[in-house]
Amino acid sequence: MDGLLQILHHVPVHDLQEKVMSRCALSIFVMFGMIGFALAQAQQVQPQQPENPGQNPAEIWVWDKVRSGQVADLHGYCDAYLDPRAGDDPRWRDPCRAISAAFLERVLTQEHWRSALPFPGLRIIGARVSELLDLTAAHISAEVWLNHSRFESEVRFARARLDGLLSLSGSIFEKGVAADGLQASSNLFLREVLREGATVRGGPLRLVGAKIEGDLSMSGSTFENGIAADGLKVSGNLFLNERALVGGPLLLRGARIEGDLSVSGSSFKDGIVADGLRASGNLFLNEGAAVRGEPLRLVGAKIEGPLFMSGSTFEQTPAIIFARIEGTLDLSGAKLPGLDLTSTSIGELRLGNSQSAPPNWAANASLILRGTRTKILLDQLDGSEPCPNRDAWPNRLDLQGFIYEQLGADPGAGRDIRQRETCWYESWLGRDPHFAHQPYRQLAGVMRAMGDPERAEAVLYAARERERTEAWKRDDYLEAAWLWLLKVLIGYGIGSGLFRVFYWVVGFTLIGMLVLSFSREARDNGVAWMFGASLDHLLPIVSLNKEFDDFFNDPYRERLNGWQLAYFAVHALFGFLLGSFVVAALAGLTQTA
């Protein structure tokens, strides 16, 4: 002890302090390094996992499946596949299928769980959700698959924002789906390929003002209370075909579809209202589609492709008015009680052709083409009769202001619309109960452009004939008599009818010769002179020979007696009338009013 004290006595105090502090710092550094290494090793062996959000065994199992990137198929978990539409099946009440709305809302909207979802997102099949699922205004970044499940309360996606795909294929919604203002940056499927469609009961599917960046597929689905999708915007295609059933109205007012809109083969109990619709692709309303109850309405719509209505059934008269269809409007084989196309612009109006049947019109059907414009008019005509009783057109037409540029060519048809007998065109134009010259002039103009002036003249002649008949019907005898004179004297001045004037000139000239033959001085001048005198007195204004004029200037009755002078007064008056008609005919004034 005394030796140690002697050693410490000889060691400087500051050197001793420095040595002790250095050794302590080294010890502390080594201790913390060992602790950090141990923690790192522990984290590598057991990575941190978020706790399970499930509150029951089914939800815990679903989360484990989803976290591992698998489909949580509760049909397999419960050892039984159940039809979601069979709500009375007691097995749907099995706790192994119970997924709460709160679980889905937590997983999809709370960042703690949402960020833990792996690709491809939340995929659940065969679940039963009995509470209100409210995802109003939620931001859902993962893909969501809630297929072949039962939602027994309302489902709300109003104003929600979906960054991924949303699939509700084959599920049933007992209290409707409210998705007004939904923003989806991908596809929305209520039916997948080779899968059953969804069923929405208890309320409509609401997509008012929704925006879908991809496709909206609802094919084969059932909507017992209709679809309200006014203002809907779909950047891809909208599919509501393959025998989808819409129990209420389909409302697409002001909707915009960038791709095709297909409702082929589907049934609509309370009509389709798509006023102001904009479709950049094709509109398929064919292959046995049925619009019942209320009519199809496309007021002010714009279809950039064709509108196919072939083979479909309409219980009420469709109203496609003030619309624009840049492609073909195909009515082949459709069952129609009538059709209103007022002021609509159409690329081609097709009422069948050599490859398809004509429309099936109801007995009292009316086709309204008032103010309608089309580039090509094409129909189908069966039978060998020149003017068959039945063709592609209904018995009643409104052709006022109907404009078409061409009569369509159909090489496979025996008699396409360009090559028919005049009687068919007269019958077609005569189906408009309100007579006007415009439909006749329109058809005649198209025929002239086709290089067929004879049939064009026959159509104009038929217009005058009908005008005369209509005048008699309404007791306007003065107009009827005037038209009768035009017909008898110059054939209305149409085509070869104008040559009738020569028969009248020759006939009245011969009658004048006969009257002159009772004059001794006229007989002395010979037959040729009498022919010339009679003709000269018939022609207005023109004088063939002054000698003829002098002969008829007989105030003292030296050459002609009273009755002869009276006749030649009528003779001259008739010549003046005949000449006036000829001048009017040459000016085109007698062909139409």
Backbone torsions as a table, in degrees:
resi	resn	phi	psi	omega
1	MET	NA	-44.4	178.3
2	ASP	-64.3	-33.1	178.7
3	GLY	-68.1	-40.4	179.1
4	LEU	-64.4	-41.2	179.9
5	LEU	-64.4	-37.1	178.1
6	GLN	-64.6	-38.0	-179.8
7	ILE	-67.1	-47.3	179.9
8	LEU	-63.4	-31.5	-179.9
9	HIS	-64.9	-34.5	-177.6
10	HIS	-85.3	-10.4	179.4
11	VAL	-89.2	132.9	179.0
12	PRO	-64.3	143.5	-176.8
13	VAL	-65.4	-42.8	-177.4
14	HIS	-66.5	-32.6	177.2
15	ASP	-66.4	-38.8	179.9
16	LEU	-64.6	-41.7	179.5
17	GLN	-62.6	-41.7	-179.4
18	GLU	-63.5	-40.2	-179.0
19	LYS	-66.3	-40.5	-179.2
20	VAL	-66.1	-43.3	-179.2
21	MET	-65.4	-37.5	179.7
22	SER	-63.9	-44.1	-179.3
23	ARG	-66.6	-35.0	178.1
24	CYS	-67.7	-43.7	178.8
25	ALA	-60.6	-41.2	179.5
26	LEU	-63.7	-40.4	180.0
27	SER	-64.6	-42.3	179.3
28	ILE	-63.9	-42.7	179.8
29	PHE	-60.7	-45.2	-179.4
30	VAL	-65.0	-39.8	-178.6
31	MET	-62.6	-47.8	180.0
32	PHE	-66.2	-35.3	177.1
33	GLY	-62.5	-41.7	178.9
34	MET	-65.9	-38.2	178.4
35	ILE	-64.4	-44.7	179.2
36	GLY	-61.6	-42.2	179.8
37	PHE	-63.0	-40.2	-179.7
38	ALA	-65.1	-40.9	178.7
39	LEU	-65.2	-41.6	179.5
40	ALA	-62.4	-42.3	178.8
41	GLN	-63.6	-38.4	179.8
42	ALA	-66.5	-38.4	179.0
43	GLN	-68.0	-34.7	178.3
44	GLN	-69.0	-34.9	-178.7
45	VAL	-77.1	-40.7	-178.0
46	GLN	-130.0	86.6	178.7
47	PRO	-63.8	148.3	-176.9
48	GLN	-69.9	129.8	179.5
49	GLN	-115.3	139.8	174.7
50	PRO	-70.0	148.8	178.9
51	GLU	-65.0	159.2	-178.1
52	ASN	-77.7	129.2	-179.2
53	PRO	-79.4	-5.5	-177.2
54	GLY	-70.1	148.5	-179.6
55	GLN	-112.6	-5.1	176.9
56	ASN	-142.3	168.6	-175.7
57	PRO	-57.5	-38.1	-179.8
58	ALA	-64.0	-44.7	-179.6
59	GLU	-66.9	-39.0	177.7
60	ILE	-62.6	-42.0	179.0
61	TRP	-65.3	-43.2	179.3
62	VAL	-59.6	-45.7	-178.4
63	TRP	-63.2	-40.7	178.6
64	ASP	-60.9	-41.2	178.3
65	LYS	-66.0	-46.7	-178.2
66	VAL	-63.5	-42.1	-179.4
67	ARG	-62.4	-27.9	179.2
68	SER	-90.1	6.8	176.8
69	GLY	81.1	17.4	-177.9
70	GLN	-104.9	165.8	174.3
71	VAL	-81.7	127.7	177.7
72	ALA	-86.6	89.8	-176.8
73	ASP	-93.7	101.8	-178.6
74	LEU	-73.2	-17.7	173.0
75	HIS	-61.5	-44.8	177.5
76	GLY	-70.6	-38.6	-179.7
77	TYR	-62.0	-36.3	-178.9
78	CYS	-95.6	1.4	177.2
79	ASP	62.0	31.7	177.6
80	ALA	-161.1	129.9	173.7
81	TYR	-90.0	126.3	-179.2
82	LEU	-117.9	145.2	175.1
83	ASP	-77.9	121.9	-179.2
84	PRO	-60.4	-23.4	180.0
85	ARG	-76.8	-16.0	-178.4
86	ALA	-89.5	70.7	-176.8
87	GLY	-67.4	-19.3	180.0
88	ASP	-83.6	-1.0	177.4
89	ASP	-72.5	117.1	-176.2
90	PRO	-61.7	-20.3	-179.4
91	ARG	-66.3	-20.1	174.8
92	TRP	-66.8	-18.8	179.3
93	ARG	-86.7	0.6	178.1
94	ASP	-62.7	129.9	-179.8
95	PRO	-57.4	-19.1	-178.7
96	CYS	-69.5	-10.7	178.6
97	ARG	-107.8	-3.2	-172.1
98	ALA	-77.5	111.0	174.1
99	ILE	-118.3	122.2	-176.4
100	SER	-79.4	152.0	174.5
101	ALA	-63.0	-34.4	179.6
102	ALA	-62.2	-37.6	178.3
103	PHE	-62.7	-46.9	179.7
104	LEU	-64.2	-40.2	-180.0
105	GLU	-65.7	-40.6	178.4
106	ARG	-62.0	-48.7	-174.6
107	VAL	-64.8	-36.2	-173.1
108	LEU	-91.2	-20.6	-172.4
109	THR	-118.6	-25.6	-179.3
110	GLN	-86.7	127.0	-172.4
111	GLU	-57.0	-36.2	-178.0
112	HIS	-56.9	-39.7	-179.0
113	TRP	-92.6	-38.4	-177.6
114	ARG	-59.5	-41.0	-179.4
115	SER	-71.0	-17.9	-180.0
116	ALA	-86.0	-8.7	-179.7
117	LEU	-71.8	127.2	177.2
118	PRO	-84.0	171.7	170.5
119	PHE	-69.7	138.7	9.5
120	PRO	-96.6	19.0	176.2
121	GLY	109.8	-152.2	-176.8
122	LEU	-94.5	116.1	-178.5
123	ARG	-129.2	111.5	-177.0
124	ILE	-128.9	137.4	177.7
125	ILE	-129.1	138.5	171.5
126	GLY	79.0	24.9	-179.1
127	ALA	-89.5	160.8	172.1
128	ARG	-122.3	118.8	179.2
129	VAL	-115.7	113.2	-173.3
130	SER	-96.4	-18.8	-177.7
131	GLU	-96.5	168.9	174.8
132	LEU	-60.5	125.2	174.1
133	LEU	-99.6	105.3	-173.2
134	ASP	-112.0	103.4	176.7
135	LEU	-114.0	32.1	-179.7
136	THR	-59.4	129.2	176.8
137	ALA	60.4	16.7	179.7
138	ALA	-76.9	151.2	172.3
139	HIS	-105.7	111.7	-176.1
140	ILE	-112.9	112.3	-174.5
141	SER	-92.6	-19.1	-177.6
142	ALA	-92.9	161.0	170.6
143	GLU	-70.2	143.7	-176.7
144	VAL	-126.8	123.0	176.4
145	TRP	-122.9	109.8	177.8
146	LEU	-122.5	73.5	-168.4
147	ASN	-101.3	149.4	173.9
148	HIS	51.5	42.3	-178.3
149	SER	-120.9	169.4	178.3
150	ARG	-113.5	127.0	174.9
151	PHE	-116.2	105.4	-169.9
152	GLU	-90.7	-5.6	172.0
153	SER	-123.6	177.1	-176.2
154	GLU	-64.1	147.6	175.1
155	VAL	-115.9	128.2	-176.2
156	ARG	-121.3	124.7	172.2
157	PHE	-122.7	17.9	-174.9
158	ALA	-57.1	130.4	177.0
159	ARG	59.8	14.1	176.6
160	ALA	-72.4	154.9	177.7
161	ARG	-118.5	118.5	-178.0
162	LEU	-110.2	120.6	178.5
163	ASP	-86.7	-18.0	-179.5
164	GLY	-122.9	-173.2	-178.8
165	LEU	-67.9	144.9	172.3
166	LEU	-120.6	118.8	179.4
167	SER	-121.9	123.2	176.1
168	LEU	-119.4	29.3	-171.5
169	SER	-61.1	130.9	173.6
170	GLY	74.1	2.6	-179.7
171	SER	-86.5	164.1	177.2
172	ILE	-121.7	137.1	-177.7
173	PHE	-120.7	108.4	-172.0
174	GLU	-76.7	-21.6	-176.3
175	LYS	-124.1	25.9	174.9
176	GLY	85.4	169.9	178.5
177	VAL	-130.0	122.4	179.9
178	ALA	-108.0	109.4	-178.1
179	ALA	-132.8	35.4	176.9
180	ASP	-61.7	134.2	177.9
181	GLY	75.1	8.8	177.7
182	LEU	-58.8	138.0	176.2
183	GLN	-118.6	110.0	-178.2
184	ALA	-118.7	121.8	-177.6
185	SER	-86.9	2.5	178.1
186	SER	-137.1	-155.5	-177.1
187	ASN	-80.8	155.1	172.6
188	LEU	-125.4	115.6	-176.4
189	PHE	-112.6	124.2	163.9
190	LEU	-103.0	1.2	173.7
191	ARG	-156.3	129.7	175.4
192	GLU	-99.5	171.1	178.9
193	VAL	-61.4	131.2	178.2
194	LEU	62.6	20.1	176.7
195	ARG	-118.4	161.8	178.3
196	GLU	-74.1	152.4	176.5
197	GLY	-77.2	167.1	177.9
198	ALA	-79.4	166.3	175.1
199	THR	-130.4	126.7	179.7
200	VAL	-118.0	118.4	-179.9
201	ARG	-120.4	170.6	170.6
202	GLY	73.2	-6.0	-179.9
203	GLY	176.0	165.9	-177.8
204	PRO	-78.8	167.0	163.9
205	LEU	-83.0	118.2	-177.2
206	ARG	-106.8	120.0	178.1
207	LEU	-132.4	33.6	-177.4
208	VAL	-64.3	124.0	178.1
209	GLY	70.8	10.6	179.6
210	ALA	-72.8	157.5	180.0
211	LYS	-133.1	117.4	-178.6
212	ILE	-113.8	116.8	-177.3
213	GLU	-75.4	-21.6	179.2
214	GLY	-109.6	-139.2	178.1
215	ASP	-90.3	152.5	171.7
216	LEU	-117.3	109.6	-175.2
217	SER	-111.9	117.0	178.0
218	MET	-127.7	20.2	-175.4
219	SER	-61.3	141.1	177.3
220	GLY	71.0	6.4	-177.7
221	SER	-90.2	166.5	179.4
222	THR	-122.9	129.4	179.4
223	PHE	-127.1	94.6	-170.8
224	GLU	-67.4	-25.2	-179.9
225	ASN	-114.7	20.0	173.7
226	GLY	87.2	-176.2	-179.6
227	ILE	-131.1	124.5	175.9
228	ALA	-107.7	103.8	-175.3
229	ALA	-133.6	38.0	176.2
230	ASP	-61.7	136.0	178.8
231	GLY	75.0	7.3	178.1
232	LEU	-62.5	140.7	175.5
233	LYS	-124.2	122.9	-179.9
234	VAL	-124.4	118.5	-178.1
235	SER	-76.3	-20.9	177.1
236	GLY	-106.1	-133.3	-179.0
237	ASN	-102.7	153.9	173.2
238	LEU	-116.2	116.1	-178.7
239	PHE	-109.9	119.8	175.2
240	LEU	-137.2	49.4	-173.5
241	ASN	-115.6	-160.1	178.9
242	GLU	55.9	52.8	173.4
243	ARG	64.2	35.6	170.1
244	ALA	-64.7	149.7	-179.2
245	LEU	-119.9	122.1	179.1
246	VAL	-117.5	105.4	-174.4
247	GLY	-75.4	-28.0	175.6
248	GLY	-107.7	-168.4	-179.4
249	PRO	-72.0	148.8	168.9
250	LEU	-97.4	112.7	-176.1
251	LEU	-107.3	114.6	179.3
252	LEU	-129.3	35.2	-178.5
253	ARG	-65.1	125.7	178.4
254	GLY	71.5	10.4	179.1
255	ALA	-71.4	154.8	178.3
256	ARG	-130.7	120.1	-179.6
257	ILE	-116.4	115.1	-177.5
258	GLU	-75.6	-25.5	178.6
259	GLY	-105.7	-141.3	179.3
260	ASP	-85.4	150.9	171.3
261	LEU	-117.3	111.3	-174.9
262	SER	-119.9	118.8	173.3
263	VAL	-124.4	27.3	-176.1
264	SER	-61.1	136.9	173.9
265	GLY	74.5	2.4	-176.6
266	SER	-95.5	167.3	-176.9
267	SER	-121.3	134.4	-177.3
268	PHE	-125.3	111.4	-172.4
269	LYS	-72.1	-36.5	-174.7
270	ASP	-120.4	34.2	171.5
271	GLY	82.3	178.1	178.0
272	ILE	-129.0	124.5	177.3
273	VAL	-116.1	108.0	-176.5
274	ALA	-131.3	42.0	177.9
275	ASP	-60.6	133.5	179.0
276	GLY	75.5	10.1	177.9
277	LEU	-60.3	142.0	172.7
278	ARG	-123.3	117.9	178.7
279	ALA	-125.1	118.3	-177.5
280	SER	-79.6	-16.1	179.5
281	GLY	-110.3	-140.3	-179.1
282	ASN	-93.2	154.8	173.1
283	LEU	-118.3	112.7	-178.3
284	PHE	-101.6	113.2	177.3
285	LEU	-131.2	51.8	-170.6
286	ASN	-130.0	-162.2	176.9
287	GLU	54.7	46.4	174.1
288	GLY	85.2	14.8	174.0
289	ALA	-60.9	148.8	-178.3
290	ALA	-133.1	124.1	176.7
291	VAL	-112.8	110.6	-173.3
292	ARG	-115.9	172.1	177.8
293	GLY	69.7	-98.0	178.0
294	GLU	-87.3	160.7	-175.8
295	PRO	-81.9	171.4	167.3
296	LEU	-78.7	128.1	179.4
297	ARG	-123.0	123.2	175.9
298	LEU	-131.2	52.0	-177.8
299	VAL	-71.8	123.0	177.9
300	GLY	69.9	15.6	-179.5
301	ALA	-76.4	159.2	176.2
302	LYS	-132.1	117.4	179.1
303	ILE	-114.9	113.0	-176.4
304	GLU	-77.2	-18.3	174.9
305	GLY	-108.8	-160.4	178.2
306	PRO	-79.3	159.8	172.4
307	LEU	-116.2	110.3	-178.3
308	PHE	-98.2	117.8	176.0
309	MET	-118.2	12.5	-173.9
310	SER	-65.1	135.1	175.3
311	GLY	74.7	10.6	-177.9
312	SER	-102.1	168.5	-177.1
313	THR	-120.8	135.1	179.5
314	PHE	-130.2	120.8	-179.5
315	GLU	-79.9	-30.7	177.5
316	GLN	-115.7	157.7	-176.3
317	THR	-66.5	117.5	177.3
318	PRO	-64.4	143.7	178.7
319	ALA	-115.4	97.7	177.2
320	ILE	-111.7	78.8	-170.2
321	ILE	-117.3	150.0	-178.5
322	PHE	50.9	33.7	-177.2
323	ALA	-107.4	173.1	177.8
324	ARG	-135.6	119.5	178.0
325	ILE	-120.3	106.1	-172.9
326	GLU	-77.4	-20.2	176.2
327	GLY	-99.7	-149.2	-178.5
328	THR	-86.1	137.8	166.1
329	LEU	-99.9	104.8	-172.8
330	ASP	-101.5	113.8	179.6
331	LEU	-105.5	13.3	-174.7
332	SER	-57.4	125.6	174.1
333	GLY	70.4	5.0	180.0
334	ALA	-75.0	147.1	174.9
335	LYS	-96.9	113.8	-170.6
336	LEU	-128.8	131.6	171.8
337	PRO	-83.0	-4.0	-177.4
338	GLY	155.2	176.2	179.5
339	LEU	-159.2	131.4	179.5
340	ASP	-111.6	111.8	179.2
341	LEU	-116.0	32.0	-176.1
342	THR	-54.3	126.0	173.2
343	SER	56.0	30.3	177.4
344	THR	-98.0	142.7	177.8
345	SER	-103.0	128.1	-172.8
346	ILE	-132.2	139.4	176.0
347	GLY	-66.8	-53.6	175.8
348	GLU	-141.9	129.3	175.3
349	LEU	-99.5	112.9	-173.8
350	ARG	-116.5	120.4	175.3
351	LEU	-112.9	61.1	-177.0
352	GLY	86.3	169.1	174.2
353	ASN	-159.1	-166.4	-176.3
354	SER	-66.4	-17.8	-178.6
355	GLN	-103.2	-5.7	-176.9
356	SER	-144.6	156.5	-175.4
357	ALA	-77.3	156.6	175.2
358	PRO	-73.9	167.5	175.8
359	PRO	-62.9	155.5	176.8
360	ASN	-104.4	97.9	-175.3
361	TRP	-88.6	143.5	172.4
362	ALA	-66.2	160.3	-174.4
363	ALA	-59.4	-35.6	-178.6
364	ASN	-105.2	22.8	-176.3
365	ALA	-67.8	150.2	177.6
366	SER	-133.3	132.6	175.5
367	LEU	-106.9	114.6	-176.6
368	ILE	-97.2	116.3	-179.5
369	LEU	-120.9	29.8	-178.3
370	ARG	-68.0	117.9	179.4
371	GLY	72.6	8.8	-179.6
372	THR	-76.6	145.1	178.0
373	ARG	-127.8	135.4	175.0
374	THR	-144.5	149.6	178.5
375	LYS	-77.6	-40.6	-174.7
376	ILE	-132.1	137.4	177.3
377	LEU	-117.4	122.0	-176.2
378	LEU	-137.5	138.5	177.1
379	ASP	-144.5	-172.9	-179.0
380	GLN	-129.8	137.0	-179.0
381	LEU	-134.1	118.7	177.1
382	ASP	-97.8	164.1	174.2
383	GLY	93.9	158.8	-178.3
384	SER	-98.1	-6.0	-179.9
385	GLU	-70.4	143.2	179.3
386	PRO	-64.0	-36.8	-179.8
387	CYS	-133.4	77.4	-177.5
388	PRO	-67.0	156.8	-179.4
389	ASN	-71.3	-28.9	-179.0
390	ARG	-120.7	140.2	175.9
391	ASP	-147.8	-157.1	-175.0
392	ALA	-81.7	-3.5	-172.9
393	TRP	-109.9	148.8	175.9
394	PRO	-72.3	172.0	-177.4
395	ASN	-76.0	-12.8	-178.1
396	ARG	-129.9	127.1	-179.7
397	LEU	-128.5	152.3	168.0
398	ASP	-119.6	103.7	-174.4
399	LEU	-106.2	12.6	-177.1
400	GLN	-67.7	118.0	179.4
401	GLY	78.2	10.5	178.1
402	PHE	-73.8	122.6	-176.8
403	ILE	-118.8	130.6	174.4
404	TYR	-140.9	145.5	-175.0
405	GLU	-91.6	-33.1	-176.5
406	GLN	-140.7	150.1	165.6
407	LEU	-92.6	121.3	-168.9
408	GLY	-65.5	141.3	175.5
409	ALA	-87.2	136.1	178.4
410	ASP	-136.6	89.6	-174.4
411	PRO	-56.7	-27.3	-178.9
412	GLY	-80.1	-9.7	-177.8
413	ALA	-91.4	143.6	177.1
414	GLY	-67.3	-41.0	179.6
415	ARG	-138.5	88.2	178.0
416	ASP	-73.9	179.0	-170.2
417	ILE	-66.5	-11.5	178.1
418	ARG	-84.5	-17.0	-163.3
419	GLN	-123.7	33.3	-174.8
420	ARG	-100.7	165.7	177.9
421	GLU	-67.9	153.5	-178.3
422	THR	-58.7	-32.9	-178.3
423	CYS	-62.1	-31.2	178.7
424	TRP	-67.7	-44.4	179.4
425	TYR	-63.0	-38.9	178.2
426	GLU	-63.5	-42.2	178.9
427	SER	-64.8	-41.2	-179.2
428	TRP	-62.7	-48.2	179.8
429	LEU	-68.5	-30.1	-178.8
430	GLY	-73.7	-7.8	178.9
431	ARG	-77.6	-10.0	172.4
432	ASP	-84.9	113.1	-175.8
433	PRO	-68.8	-15.9	-179.4
434	HIS	-103.6	107.7	-175.5
435	PHE	-72.7	137.2	171.1
436	ALA	-153.8	153.5	-178.0
437	HIS	-75.2	-25.6	-172.3
438	GLN	-56.4	-47.5	179.6
439	PRO	-59.6	-35.0	179.2
440	TYR	-71.5	-43.5	177.8
441	ARG	-63.1	-37.3	179.2
442	GLN	-60.9	-49.3	-179.2
443	LEU	-65.4	-41.9	179.6
444	ALA	-62.8	-39.1	178.8
445	GLY	-64.1	-40.8	178.3
446	VAL	-66.0	-38.9	179.8
447	MET	-67.4	-38.3	176.0
448	ARG	-62.7	-41.4	178.6
449	ALA	-64.1	-27.3	176.7
450	MET	-80.8	-5.4	-177.5
451	GLY	82.1	33.7	-178.0
452	ASP	-127.5	69.8	-175.6
453	PRO	-67.5	-29.5	-177.2
454	GLU	-64.1	-47.4	179.1
455	ARG	-70.2	-30.4	175.2
456	ALA	-61.4	-43.0	178.9
457	GLU	-67.4	-35.0	178.4
458	ALA	-64.9	-35.7	178.5
459	VAL	-67.3	-43.5	178.8
460	LEU	-65.0	-37.8	176.7
461	TYR	-62.5	-42.2	178.4
462	ALA	-62.2	-33.6	178.2
463	ALA	-63.8	-44.7	179.0
464	ARG	-65.3	-39.2	178.2
465	GLU	-61.7	-43.0	179.8
466	ARG	-68.7	-36.1	177.7
467	GLU	-61.2	-40.6	179.2
468	ARG	-66.0	-41.9	178.5
469	THR	-63.7	-41.9	179.7
470	GLU	-64.3	-35.4	178.9
471	ALA	-63.5	-42.7	176.9
472	TRP	-62.5	-39.2	-177.8
473	LYS	-63.3	-36.8	-178.4
474	ARG	-94.8	14.6	175.4
475	ASP	64.1	28.6	175.0
476	ASP	-94.5	78.4	-171.6
477	TYR	-71.2	-28.5	179.4
478	LEU	-65.3	-47.6	178.2
479	GLU	-65.4	-39.3	179.7
480	ALA	-62.6	-41.2	178.6
481	ALA	-65.5	-40.1	179.0
482	TRP	-62.5	-44.7	179.0
483	LEU	-66.7	-33.6	177.5
484	TRP	-64.1	-41.3	176.3
485	LEU	-61.3	-44.0	178.6
486	LEU	-59.7	-41.0	-179.9
487	LYS	-66.4	-49.1	-174.2
488	VAL	-68.3	-40.9	-173.2
489	LEU	-81.7	-44.4	-173.3
490	ILE	-133.1	14.0	179.8
491	GLY	56.8	39.5	-177.5
492	TYR	61.9	9.9	-179.5
493	GLY	69.3	21.8	-175.8
494	ILE	-105.6	120.9	175.9
495	GLY	57.1	-133.3	-177.4
496	SER	-70.9	-10.8	178.8
497	GLY	-60.5	-26.7	179.8
498	LEU	-64.5	-24.4	-179.5
499	PHE	-70.2	-9.1	175.5
500	ARG	-61.2	-25.6	-178.3
501	VAL	-61.1	-31.5	-179.7
502	PHE	-68.0	-36.7	177.3
503	TYR	-64.6	-39.6	178.4
504	TRP	-67.3	-39.9	179.1
505	VAL	-63.0	-47.2	-179.8
506	VAL	-64.1	-42.8	-178.3
507	GLY	-63.0	-46.7	180.0
508	PHE	-69.8	-31.0	176.4
509	THR	-65.0	-41.5	178.8
510	LEU	-67.3	-38.0	176.6
511	ILE	-63.7	-40.4	177.4
512	GLY	-62.8	-38.9	175.6
513	MET	-60.0	-41.2	-179.6
514	LEU	-63.4	-41.6	179.1
515	VAL	-66.0	-38.7	179.8
516	LEU	-67.3	-26.1	-178.0
517	SER	-65.1	-15.7	176.5
518	PHE	-84.0	-1.6	176.1
519	SER	-102.0	126.4	-177.8
520	ARG	-63.0	-41.0	-177.9
521	GLU	-67.0	-36.9	178.6
522	ALA	-67.4	-39.7	178.7
523	ARG	-64.0	-36.6	-178.5
524	ASP	-63.5	-25.7	-179.1
525	ASN	-81.5	-10.1	175.5
526	GLY	96.7	166.3	-176.5
527	VAL	-66.4	-44.0	-178.1
528	ALA	-61.9	-41.0	179.3
529	TRP	-63.3	-42.8	179.5
530	MET	-62.9	-37.5	177.9
531	PHE	-63.3	-45.9	179.6
532	GLY	-64.2	-41.0	-179.9
533	ALA	-64.7	-43.1	179.6
534	SER	-64.3	-42.9	179.2
535	LEU	-65.5	-42.2	-179.7
536	ASP	-60.7	-40.0	-177.9
537	HIS	-74.0	-21.5	179.3
538	LEU	-80.7	-35.0	-176.0
539	LEU	-76.0	126.9	178.4
540	PRO	-77.6	147.5	174.1
541	ILE	69.3	-52.7	-175.1
542	VAL	-73.3	136.4	176.2
543	SER	-119.0	119.5	-179.5
544	LEU	-77.8	-34.4	-177.0
545	ASN	-159.0	132.2	-178.9
546	LYS	-63.7	-26.0	179.4
547	GLU	-61.3	-36.3	178.5
548	PHE	-65.4	-41.3	179.3
549	ASP	-63.6	-41.1	-179.3
550	ASP	-65.0	-35.0	-178.3
551	PHE	-63.2	-42.1	-177.3
552	PHE	-79.9	-9.1	175.8
553	ASN	-86.1	83.9	-171.1
554	ASP	-132.6	74.2	-177.2
555	PRO	-68.6	-22.6	-175.7
556	TYR	-98.0	9.0	177.2
557	ARG	58.5	42.1	180.0
558	GLU	-85.9	-30.7	-177.7
559	ARG	-110.3	-31.8	-177.4
560	LEU	-128.6	138.4	176.4
561	ASN	-86.0	-176.7	-171.8
562	GLY	-62.2	-46.2	-176.7
563	TRP	-67.4	-31.9	177.2
564	GLN	-67.1	-43.1	178.0
565	LEU	-63.2	-37.8	178.1
566	ALA	-63.8	-42.4	179.1
567	TYR	-61.1	-48.4	-175.8
568	PHE	-68.3	-19.0	170.9
569	ALA	-67.7	-44.7	176.0
570	VAL	-64.9	-38.7	179.0
571	HIS	-55.8	-49.0	-179.0
572	ALA	-67.6	-39.0	179.9
573	LEU	-64.6	-41.3	177.7
574	PHE	-63.4	-40.3	177.7
575	GLY	-61.5	-39.7	177.7
576	PHE	-64.6	-42.3	179.0
577	LEU	-63.6	-43.8	-179.6
578	LEU	-63.2	-42.7	178.7
579	GLY	-63.4	-38.9	178.1
580	SER	-62.8	-41.6	178.8
581	PHE	-63.6	-39.4	-179.8
582	VAL	-64.2	-45.1	179.2
583	VAL	-61.8	-43.4	179.2
584	ALA	-64.2	-38.5	179.1
585	ALA	-66.0	-42.5	179.9
586	LEU	-64.7	-29.1	177.2
587	ALA	-82.8	-2.6	179.5
588	GLY	78.7	14.3	-175.5
589	LEU	-81.1	-19.1	-176.1
590	THR	-96.6	-7.4	-176.1
591	GLN	-75.3	-40.0	177.7
592	THR	-140.8	159.9	179.2
593	ALA	-76.4	NA	NA
